[in-house]
């Protein structure tokens, strides 16, 4: 598999706009560890190898425990996540797939019980942004750096 288009050079203004919104999300005040779990989880659902690689590396660099990253795809069956993380992960699942409106409503209620209104909006934006990055990277077949290095 090789990249279809280098979107960073083909449309640099669009890439810069995405970077700007990503930088806002990264500095919005939500816990870094929570944000990396959300980004990794959405990337797992969307099958985005580039983003899974990036966000698990970022999470590890920030001190995230390996077992929490290993079990993230089965977070519902694990007791390693806080109630706040579990609420954010449920909402990530529901907002990423959007196929079950009842689950989305239930997840929203859980998020609102543990997040302020401001935090809820910022979390929704974070979920939306990582989903856009996933779709761009999967659509253009962007590979993680480790695979890129092996291919060279």
Buried (B, 14 or more C-beta within 10 A) or exposed (E): EEEEEEBBEEEEEEBEEBEEBBEEBBEBEBEBBBBBBBBBBBBBBBEBBBBBBBBBBBBEEEEBEEEBBEBBBEBEEBEBBEEBBBBBBBBBBBBBEEEEEEBBEBBBEBBBEBBEEEBBEBBBBBBBBBBEBBEBBBEBEBBBEEEEEEEE
